[in-house]
Amino acid sequence: MTLRASFQPLRPDLDNFLFAAVGTELNGVPLSMVSALTRLGLDPWNEAGRLASLSKREAVEQLARLIAELPDARRPLAEARKLAGALVEELPKDGTAGPSPSKSKQIPRLSRWPAMPRQSQFFIFCIVVAVAALVSIILHRGFPFGGTS
C-alpha cells in the first residue's frame, strides 16, 4: 500500500543526513540535523539539497559554519569541520539530491519567534495565572475589599 502524497517523505534520499545526530541536548537527547537546521531558521530539506549539490569540500565548509552557529551548542570551527565531514558523507553521492518537492508538497514556513528563557516563561505564566484569579474573584463578587451589596 502506497502512502498518500501528504504522508510521503519529502526527500527520502536525504533522510540519512537529516536524521543523523549532530550533538546532544542538555537533557541527553540526541540533536538531529533536521532539528539543528530548523533552529537556525532554515528549511532542512532545501538546505540538505543545496549542500548535496555542492562539492564535498564546499559542503563541509558551509555545514561546519552552520554547526558552529548552533545556539546552546557552541563548538570551535575545527570541531565543527570534523563533524561536518562525517555528516556530508550521508548526503547523496551523485550531487543530485533527487527531485525537489513540488509546490503542493512544500510546507509553509512559519515565522520564527525568538526563544524566551525558562525563567521569563515562568514569570509570564505566574502573571497570567494571577490576572485570571483576580478576574475570577471580581466576577464572582468574592473580592474581600468590596464589602457586601
C-alpha positions in Angstrom: 0.0 0.0 0.0 1.4 3.4 -1.0 1.2 6.4 1.2 -0.9 9.4 0.2 1.1 12.3 -1.1 0.6 14.3 2.1 2.2 11.4 4.1 5.1 10.6 1.8 8.5 11.7 2.9 9.7 14.9 1.2 13.1 13.7 0.2 13.8 10.1 1.2 17.3 10.3 -0.3 18.2 12.9 2.4 16.9 11.0 5.4 20.3 9.6 6.4 21.7 13.1 6.5 18.8 14.9 8.1 18.2 12.3 10.9 21.9 11.9 11.8 22.9 13.1 15.2 24.7 16.4 15.4 25.2 16.5 19.1 23.3 16.0 22.4 20.8 18.2 24.1 21.3 19.4 27.7 18.8 16.7 28.8 20.8 13.9 27.0 18.5 13.6 23.9 20.4 13.4 20.6 20.0 16.5 18.4 19.3 15.6 14.8 20.4 17.6 11.7 16.8 18.3 10.9 16.3 19.9 14.3 19.6 21.8 14.1 18.8 23.3 10.7 15.3 24.3 11.9 16.7 26.1 14.9 18.9 28.1 12.5 15.7 29.2 10.7 16.5 27.1 7.6 14.3 24.6 5.7 16.1 21.3 6.4 15.2 19.6 3.1 16.1 22.7 1.0 19.4 23.2 2.9 20.3 19.5 2.6 19.5 19.5 -1.1 21.7 22.7 -1.5 24.6 21.1 0.4 24.3 17.9 -1.7 24.7 19.9 -4.9 28.0 21.4 -3.7 31.4 19.9 -3.9 32.3 17.8 -0.9 34.9 20.4 0.3 32.5 23.3 -0.1 29.6 21.4 1.6 31.8 20.5 4.6 32.9 24.1 4.9 29.4 25.6 4.8 27.9 22.9 7.1 30.7 23.5 9.6 29.8 27.2 9.7 26.2 26.3 10.3 27.1 23.8 13.1 29.4 26.4 14.7 26.4 28.8 14.8 24.1 26.4 16.6 22.7 28.1 19.8 23.3 26.2 23.1 26.0 24.0 21.4 28.8 26.4 20.5 31.8 24.5 19.0 35.2 25.6 17.7 35.2 25.7 13.9 37.8 22.9 13.8 35.5 20.5 15.7 32.5 21.6 13.6 34.5 20.8 10.4 35.3 17.3 11.7 31.6 16.7 12.4 30.5 18.2 9.1 32.9 15.9 7.2 31.2 12.9 8.7 27.7 14.3 8.1 28.4 15.2 4.4 29.2 11.5 3.8 25.5 10.9 4.5 24.4 13.2 1.6 23.5 11.6 -1.8 26.8 10.9 -3.6 25.9 11.9 -7.2 25.4 15.6 -6.3 21.8 15.4 -7.4 19.7 15.2 -4.3 16.7 13.9 -6.2 13.8 15.8 -7.5 12.9 18.9 -5.5 9.5 18.7 -3.8 6.6 20.1 -5.8 5.0 23.3 -4.7 1.9 21.4 -3.4 4.1 19.3 -1.1 6.1 22.2 0.4 5.2 23.1 4.0 4.8 26.8 4.5 7.4 28.3 6.8 6.0 29.9 9.9 7.6 33.0 11.3 10.2 32.2 13.9 9.6 33.5 17.3 12.6 34.2 19.5 13.0 31.7 22.3 12.5 33.1 25.8 14.5 31.9 28.8 12.6 29.5 31.1 12.7 32.0 33.9 10.9 34.5 31.8 8.4 31.9 30.6 7.7 31.0 34.3 7.3 34.7 35.2 4.8 35.3 32.4 2.9 32.2 33.4 2.6 33.4 37.0 1.3 36.8 35.9 -1.3 35.2 33.6 -2.5 33.0 36.5 -2.6 35.9 38.9 -4.6 38.0 36.5 -7.0 35.1 35.8 -7.5 34.6 39.5 -8.2 38.3 40.1 -10.7 38.5 37.3 -12.4 35.4 38.6 -12.6 36.8 42.1 -14.1 40.1 40.9 -16.6 38.4 38.6 -17.9 36.2 41.3 -18.1 39.0 43.8 -15.7 37.4 46.2 -13.3 40.3 46.3 -12.6 40.8 50.1 -12.3 44.6 49.9 -15.6 45.3 48.1 -18.0 44.8 51.0 -21.5 43.4 50.5 -24.0 44.8 48.1 
